[in-house]
């Protein structure tokens, strides 16, 4: 994992793109109404999913940065941790939807626990910030987990 945090900006952007495409693909797979839409509706839905994935990532990343504003040299590790864990969540939710054919609060809870719990664990282990800031970002990950249930 240490090598992932030392990558250049283009490689970190590539890791972000993995999250982005995984999340958009997960949203497309779990949308049951997509096959009945006209072509223009499918493109519009794709754009909405892409904007939604960007907004979600930007809000969560912005909140983490806001909580860690008094520290330095944490942004590459935070970006990699968020991208990997949220991409894992998108992959798991797509797999579960393809197997079960539906999604409910239990599925959202398990997928959210794995992805956001992994995010909290990775942030706790890899970010070189004071323990009080680690507690803050762990609480934020727990709040995002509760919000992901709905």
Secondary structure, DSSP 8 states (H G I E B T S, - for coil): -HHHHT--HHHHHHHHHHHHHHHHHHHHHH-TTGGGS-HHHHHHHHHHHHHHHHHHHHHHHHHHHHHTTT--S-HHHHHHHHHHHHHHHHHHHHHHHHHHS---HHHHHHHHHHHHHHHHHHHHHH--S-HHHHHHHHHHHHHHHHHHT-
